Amino acid sequence: MQLEAKNIGFRYEGGPWLFRGLNITIASGEIVGLVGPSGLGKTTLCRILSGYQQPLEGSVTLNGSAIARQTYHPVQLVFQHPEQAVNPRWKMRKVLNESWQPDPKLLELLGIDKEWLNRYPSELSGGELQRFCVARALGPQTRFLIADEMTTMLDAITQAQIWHAVLERCAHSEVGILVVSHDAALVKRLCQRVIDLREIGTPS
Ligand SMILES: Nc1ncnc2c1ncn2[C@@H]1O[C@H](COP(=O)(O)OP(=O)(O)OP(=O)(O)O)[C@@H](O)[C@H]1O
């Protein structure tokens, strides 16, 4: 299976083109890095790949077909700020089970304490909350994971634990991963190949 962005272009209203004619392909089971200086459009590209934003030009397809918008999205995005990704009025049990019921083994792998399920998001640390966002994104229908600075805010131990869990799960189900990070060492350690946005986006 392939996630493919073809000839995509995007600009925010009134702003310059962030990229045009951009092509990127990720295959099942592949771990690809995406790097580039701040403000170039990495997060915007992640939002386009995962269906949160529509490109102004070009298309994003899965095995050549458009991705249905109404159903569980096979391209899941986890970004840097988990507190912005959850409903503050829901307890964590409801947040966790929003789109699928993660199995106990995954919760254990991610170090999710059962006691946290009865708390509200504001009663958890950023690292604890991010574990839930990762679990939520790894449903059986997930084919690609877009990790946009997913562990940037976290300490080294939490970062290692989360990536260990993600790599194990994704390898098992051949989920392809796009790792967006300013941490060059992390990208080098995790990724089979690395794309520099400066080399694929050609604003004009
Ligand atoms: N909703 C928006 N409306 C207008 N401009 C925006 C919006 N979101 C982002 N931008 C602008 O688009 C550009 C690209 O932003 P984006 O967050 O995609 O970059 P980035 O490469 O991910 O940056 P960083 O590495 O700092 O996270 C920036 O100049 C930003 O100010």
The ligand as an SDF file (V2000), in Angstrom:
LIG
                    3D

 31 33  0  0  0  0  0  0  0  0999 V2000
   -3.8070   28.8290    9.9800 N   0  0  0  0  0  0  0  0  0  0  0  0
   -2.8260   29.5450    9.4180 C   0  0  0  0  0  0  0  0  0  0  0  0
   -3.1090   30.7180    8.7850 N   0  0  0  0  0  0  0  0  0  0  0  0
   -2.1300   31.4410    8.1940 C   0  0  0  0  0  0  0  0  0  0  0  0
   -0.8270   31.0850    8.1820 N   0  0  0  0  0  0  0  0  0  0  0  0
   -0.4950   29.9430    8.7920 C   0  0  0  0  0  0  0  0  0  0  0  0
   -1.4680   29.1160    9.4430 C   0  0  0  0  0  0  0  0  0  0  0  0
   -0.8290   28.0290    9.9800 N   0  0  0  0  0  0  0  0  0  0  0  0
    0.4710   28.1810    9.6600 C   0  0  0  0  0  0  0  0  0  0  0  0
    0.6890   29.3200    8.9620 N   0  0  0  0  0  0  0  0  0  0  0  0
    1.9710   29.8040    8.4240 C   0  0  0  0  0  0  0  0  0  0  0  0
    2.4020   28.8700    7.4560 O   0  0  0  0  0  0  0  0  0  0  0  0
    3.8000   28.6950    7.5470 C   0  0  0  0  0  0  0  0  0  0  0  0
    4.1220   27.2010    7.7210 C   0  0  0  0  0  0  0  0  0  0  0  0
    3.6580   26.7690    8.9900 O   0  0  0  0  0  0  0  0  0  0  0  0
    3.8990   25.2750    9.4990 P   0  0  0  0  0  0  0  0  0  0  0  0
    3.4120   25.1980   10.9070 O   0  0  0  0  0  0  0  0  0  0  0  0
    3.3230   24.3460    8.5080 O   0  0  0  0  0  0  0  0  0  0  0  0
    5.5000   25.1900    9.4350 O   0  0  0  0  0  0  0  0  0  0  0  0
    6.5200   24.1390   10.0820 P   0  0  0  0  0  0  0  0  0  0  0  0
    7.5380   23.8480    9.0480 O   0  0  0  0  0  0  0  0  0  0  0  0
    5.7640   22.9780   10.6290 O   0  0  0  0  0  0  0  0  0  0  0  0
    7.1550   24.9760   11.2710 O   0  0  0  0  0  0  0  0  0  0  0  0
    7.7950   24.4380   12.6680 P   0  0  0  0  0  0  0  0  0  0  0  0
    8.9930   23.6310   12.2950 O   0  0  0  0  0  0  0  0  0  0  0  0
    8.1340   25.7390   13.3710 O   0  0  0  0  0  0  0  0  0  0  0  0
    6.7170   23.6770   13.3780 O   0  0  0  0  0  0  0  0  0  0  0  0
    4.3010   29.5660    8.6880 C   0  0  0  0  0  0  0  0  0  0  0  0
    4.8330   30.7440    8.1410 O   0  0  0  0  0  0  0  0  0  0  0  0
    3.0440   29.8500    9.4930 C   0  0  0  0  0  0  0  0  0  0  0  0
    3.1150   31.1110   10.0880 O   0  0  0  0  0  0  0  0  0  0  0  0
  1  2  1  0
  2  3  1  0
  2  7  2  0
  3  4  2  0
  4  5  1  0
  5  6  2  0
  6  7  1  0
  6 10  1  0
  7  8  1  0
  8  9  2  0
  9 10  1  0
 10 11  1  0
 11 12  1  0
 11 30  1  0
 12 13  1  0
 13 14  1  0
 13 28  1  0
 14 15  1  0
 15 16  1  0
 16 17  2  0
 16 18  1  0
 16 19  1  0
 19 20  1  0
 20 21  2  0
 20 22  1  0
 20 23  1  0
 23 24  1  0
 24 25  2  0
 24 26  1  0
 24 27  1  0
 28 29  1  0
 28 30  1  0
 30 31  1  0
M  END
$$$$
